[in-house]
Amino acid sequence: MTELPELSGKVALVTGGSRGIGYGVAEALVARGDRVVITGRGEDALKEAVEQLGADRAVYVAGKAHDEAHQAIAVERAMEAFGRVDYLVNNAGTNPVFGPLADLDLGVARKVFETNVISALGFAQKTWHAWQKDNGGAIVNIASVAGIAPSPFIAAYGVSKAAMINLTQQMAHEFAPKVRVNAIAPAVVKTKFAQALYENREAEAAASYPLGRLGVPSDIGGAAAFLTSDQSDWVTGQTLVVDGGIFLNAGVG
């Protein structure tokens, strides 16, 4: 990135921020002047992301999202590096299984919930106690349209995202009025994470979207920037569907 804007004075912690949607969010926040702390499992990918974002605007912490020690270290790093953590974007997630619920390994289901839901709560708790409880801020949880309607063969993922949507509502109620909490529910976004859903058939996959294309990370980055901005100061407990219009196809006729 070049010609970065003046610093806004705000700081965001973005989990799963080295690539895909998480990087798109971090890029959008840096582009408006925020500083960011990004997390992820791969140190090399995180280093590369920080170089692209700007070493004076971004730092990283490597670790597994469900690890409580990692959560604490990430929040501590934000406080040490920048002295505050105004925004939390819970983007880290996993979907390691494809198949019917009847044959779902329950150990895998637990892993999905641990990463997609419990880790989001853990990061929110630590961010709340470190800064937001006294100073305010915003939390954005990256959910999915799979959490709003049935999604065959990725049901464990969908159920975890439905739980995340309800977690958003619960936190919005409890953390108000200091902190606003909202979620974003994307449809298919062109990332490595979702590649199996469109690889070698992107045109076919995109044809069912009224807007004629799949999502890209910057689509979600823009939504996250809005939900962490003054323009959304009276918005909390909501799930913003960013889906290219795909849900419009659910009607009759």
N, C-alpha and C positions, 0 to 999 in steps of 0.2 A: 504494500500500500504506500502511496506517496501523498504529499501535501495533506497530512492529517489535520483535522480541525483543532481549535483550541480545546484544552481539557474542560470537561463539564464539571469536574469535581466529584462525579459519581463513579461508583465501582460496582462491577457485577462479577458474580461467581457463576460460571457456566459449566455444568457437568457434561462429560462426553463431548468436549469442545474442540477436539483435534481435527475433526473432519465432519462431513455431512451436515445435518441440521445444526448440530452444536457449533460447528465452525461458522456456518451462515449466520447464526445468532450473534456470536462473538464479533464477527466482521461488521455486522450492522451497528452494534453498540459502540465499537471503536470508531466507526465512521462518523458518529455523531459527537465524539469527544469523550466517551466513557473509557475507563481503564477496566481490564478484565483479568480474572484468574480462570484458567481453563484446566479441567481435569480429564483424565483418560487413562487407559491401561498402557498404551505404547509410548515410551519416552521419546523415541525418534520422531514419531508423528507429532507429538506435542511440541518438541523443539522446532520442527519445521513450521508449525502453525504460529508459534510465537514470533519467529523470524518474519513471517508474512504479515502478521498483525502489527508488529513493531515492538522491539524489546523494551521501549520506554512506556508502552501502553499495555503490555501483557506479560504475565508470568504463568507458569504451569506447575501442576502437582500431579505426579504419576501415581496411580493406585486403582484399586477396584472399588467401584461405587458403593457396594454393599458393606465394605469394611468400615466399621465405625471409627477406627483409628485414622484411616485415610480421610474420612469426612472431617474429623477434628483438625487434622493437619492442614487440609485445604482451607478451612475457614481461618485458622491461625495464620496461614501464609498470606491471605488477603489482608488481614489486620496488620501484619508485620510490614508487608510491602506497601500498602496504600492507606492504612489507618481506618478503614471502614469497609462495609460490604452492604451497599444499598439494595442491590438486586440479586436474587437467586433464580437461575434458570435450570430447572431439573430436566435435563435432556437425556442423561445416561439411561440406556435400556438394552434389553436383550430379547431375542426370540429364537432360541436354539432348536425348536421343534416344529415340524410340519406334519399334521395328521389329525385323525378324528379324536374327539375327547374320550371315546370309549377305550382307546388304547394308550392314552396319555400316561407316561411315567410320572408318578406323583412327585418323585424327587426333582424332576425337571420342572414341574409346575411350581414347586417351592422356590426353585432357583429364579424362575421368571418373576415371581412376586417379590422375592428378596431384592432383586436388582431394580425392578420397575416401580415398586411401590414403597417398600420399607426404606430403601436408600433415600428416596425423595423426602420422606418424613424425617429421616435422620439429618439430612442436610438442612432441612427447614428448621428443625429444633436448634441445631448448632448456630445457624445464622441468626435466628431470633435472639438467642441468649447473648451472642457476641456483639450484636449491633442493633438489629431492627426493633427489639423490644423498647428501647429507649429513644431511638432516632427515626423509626419508620422506614418505609421502603416498599418493595413489591416482590412478589414471587410469581414466576410463570412456570407451570408444569406442562411439559410436552406430552400430551396424551395421543389419541389417534381416533380416526373415524371407526376403527375396529372396536373402540370402547363404547360406541353409540349404537351400532347395529351388528347383528351376527356376522362373523367373518369365518366361514368354513375353513378348517384345517390350520388356522392360526388362533384357535379359540383361547388357549391359555394366555396368549399375548393380549387378545381383545378383552378378556375378563380382567386382566391386570390393569389395562388402561381405563376400563370402566371404574375400577377401584380408585384409580388416580383422579378421575373426574370427581368422584365423591369426596376423596381426600381434599381436593381443591376447595370444595364447598365447605367442608368442615373447618379447614384452616382459615378460610376467608371469614367465617363467622367468629372463630376464636381469636384471630389475630387483629381483627378490626378494633378501633379505627386506625391504629398505627400503620398496619401493613395491609396492602391489597394483594389478593391471591386470585389468579386466573389461570386458565388452561388454554392450550391450543390443540386442536384435533386435526392434524393433517390427513389428507388422503395419501396416495402414493407419491413420494418425493424421490427424485433421482439421486440416490445415494448408494454406497456400497451395501449398507444395511438392508435396503429394500430391493437390491438388484435382481433377486430371484423372481420378483413379481413382474418384471418387464424385460429382462435380458433377452435379446434376440427377437423381441416382439413389441418394441416400444410403440410403433405406430398403431398396432392393433390395440394395445393397452390404452393408449391416449384417445383412441377413437370414441370411446364411451364417455369421455369428459366433455361437457358442453363447451368449455373454453378451449378444447382441442389440444391440450398438452398435459403432460404430467407436471407435478410441482418440481421446483428447484429449491435448494437451501435458502436462497435469498428471499423467497416467498414467506418462509417461516421466520426468517430474521426480521423482516419488516413488521410482521405481526407482533413479534416479541418486543421490538423497539416501541411500537405503539403502546403495548400493555405495561411498559415500564416508563412511560412518558407522562408528562403533566396533562396531555390530551385525554388520558384515560383515568383521571383522578376520581371519577365517580363510577368506576367500573370495578366490581369485585365479585368473586364467586361464579364467574361466567366461564363458559367454554366456547372459544371462538373457533368455529369450523372453517378450515382453510382447505378447500377440496376441489377447486376448479369446477364446481357445480355438479359433482358426481351424484350427490344426494337428490338432485332435481329429477333423476331418473327413477326415483322410487315411486312416483305417482302412477295412477292408472291411465292407460292409453298411450 
